[in-house]
Amino acid sequence: MKNASTLLRKTGSTGLLILMMLGVWSAFGQSEKVRLRMRTTYTKIIDGPVYLDLQTSARIDRSNVDVPGIGLEVYYEVDGEEFPLETVTTDASGKARVTLDKGLAQIQPDSTGLYILGASFGGNDQFRRGSSSVEFRDAALSASLQQRDSLYFVEATLSDKMLDSVVDGALVKVQVRRMFRPLRISKDLLMTDDDGSISVEVPQDIPAPEGMLDLEVVLDDHSTYGTVIAHIPAPIGVPVAEDTQAGARTLWAPSSRTPLFIILFTGLLVFGSWGLILYLIRNLYKIAKS
């Protein structure tokens, strides 16, 4: 009887030890996974698309790195219920974009006019599951080019579409769209006034193809309305002269358009050098024969 009791205690102790080791191993295995950092940014183009930019990164070996190849489930949320939109995969830079071709009519707000867009990651062997969302209201940004005497001004008004009221005290930028980096023409702290409006003079000495400027009025990453952009075509720039030497044979052109005199001169040097060498070889051969 005593032996049976001792055996039972040993068996129980062994089982408890095994369970503890399994728990520690499981916790250790989970702690090996890295937390995936996700960022969501909402952008609305007036009279254009609405899109959600996604960025995934992680802190690995004490440095932040972009994480490519992450599959994300994109959804919108209404009153705590999630509705799927589509699945995207981050590119080599850890970025992905979801475009709502029908604008905000493709999703629904809650009763207060608040929209919620988000993305979730189910986790894998390397990264833990995670999610990120952005909340915003629908804003209207009307912008136009106005002329006063010989001067031109960009005038814009920002308003909340559902509340049908203007938005004052919002930081707005006016800039010229460029290929690499926009040219800002407004002051650093340009805020909408009590009427939700701004007015900025546009310089008329900015070069542009055929004199057509692509002006942008930008509400950048607002805490309530996200990023809202309005484009204004403005034919008030300085026309850029076309390069009449495009395709011509010049010294700074690619090798396929090398000037002809350089080709001829180089060819004469090469053939002349080889001709002299062959002439000397021929004379040496004659001397050796004689």
Buried (B, 14 or more C-beta within 10 A) or exposed (E): EEEEEEEEEEEEEEEEEEEEEEEEEEEEEEEEBEEBBBBBBBBBBBEEEBBBBBBBBBEEEEEEEBBBEBEBBBBBBBEEEBEEBEEBEBEEEBBBEBEBEEBBEEBEBEEEEBBBBBBBBEEEEEBBEBBBBBBBBBBBBBBEBEEEEEEBBBBBBBBBEEEEEBBEEBBBBBBBBEEEEBEBBBEEEBEBEEEBBBBBEBBBEBEBEEBEBBBBBBBEEBEEBBBBBBBBEBEBBEEEEEEEEEEEBEEEBEEEEBEEEEEEEEEEEEEEEEEEEEEEEEEEEEEEEE
